[in-house]
Amino acid sequence: MIKVAPSILSADFVNFERDIKMVEKNGADLLHVDIMDGMFVPNMSFGWTTVAAIRPITNLFLDVHMMVQNPERYVDQFAKAGADLIGVHVEATSHIHRALQMIHNDGVKAEVVINPGTPVSQIEPLLPFVDQVLVMTVNPGFGGQKFLPQMIEKIQLLDDLKKDKGYDFDIEIDGGVNDKTVVDCYKAGATVAVAGSFVYGADDPAAAIASIHNATR
Ligand SMILES: O=C(CO)[C@@H](O)[C@H](O)COP(=O)(O)O
């Protein structure tokens, strides 16, 4: 069964506490926190002060996705704020290995993220060092976009590399994920599914989370 990470980008920003506790009570396995800087992506969300405010109100694992140019400038702040995992985009820095090292030095799990236009070959040298790879299944920056099925091949390739070389990382998918699109991703090797609008836009978010779990049993 895949793990479900509701994305609070689709939550009600003035009711974060209510919306986070609601998914925690209703089967979420972790919480996905999208950080957008208005440069790497054309949108802004929030920063580490929000992560620090969220930390004491939930026991959920905080999966922080930095859509930030030169993320090494800020990883220490997000680690101090209480992130359990920090994801950095390979496209956002010339110093991706250093950024991952910094995250580990802060005692936090490290994730490398790839955009739809980036091949797996670009992150192959990093695979021995990461705890998670995030395969974006939409172009980052906005919730509510349509899933790109072409990304399934990348998930399969990562899973093959993982098995062939004995690597130990989770494969996360993010963008347009629902109880239908998740199925082939899970079969290809995805282990964590981010879901924003499918969970927070549902009349019954608990049923939405359960439907992703059930589709991958
Ligand atoms: O990183 C992002 C968007 O850039 C995501 O985490 C979105 O929040 C996913 O939203 P849905 O596609 O599930 O609505």
The ligand as a Tripos MOL2 file, in Angstrom:
@<TRIPOS>MOLECULE
LIG
   14    13     1     0     0
SMALL
NO_CHARGES

@<TRIPOS>ATOM
      1 O1          4.2700   20.6590   -5.5750 O.2       1 LIG1
      2 C1          3.1140   20.7600   -5.8880 C.2       1 LIG1
      3 C2          2.7470   21.7440   -6.9500 C.3       1 LIG1
      4 O2          3.8800   22.3850   -7.3650 O.3       1 LIG1
      5 C3          2.1200   19.8800   -5.3150 C.3       1 LIG1
      6 O3          2.4830   19.3390   -4.0660 O.3       1 LIG1
      7 C4          0.6790   20.2380   -5.3500 C.3       1 LIG1
      8 O4          0.2340   20.7130   -4.1120 O.3       1 LIG1
      9 C5         -0.1070   19.0240   -5.7330 C.3       1 LIG1
     10 O5         -1.4110   19.3720   -5.9210 O.3       1 LIG1
     11 P1         -2.4460   18.4380   -6.6740 P.3       1 LIG1
     12 O6         -1.9190   18.2550   -8.0770 O.co2     1 LIG1
     13 O7         -2.4550   17.1250   -5.9300 O.co2     1 LIG1
     14 O8         -3.7040   19.1880   -6.6000 O.co2     1 LIG1
@<TRIPOS>BOND
     1     1     2 2
     2     2     3 1
     3     2     5 1
     4     3     4 1
     5     5     6 1
     6     5     7 1
     7     7     8 1
     8     7     9 1
     9     9    10 1
    10    10    11 1
    11    11    12 2
    12    11    13 1
    13    11    14 1
@<TRIPOS>SUBSTRUCTURE
     1 LIG1         1 GROUP 0 **** ****
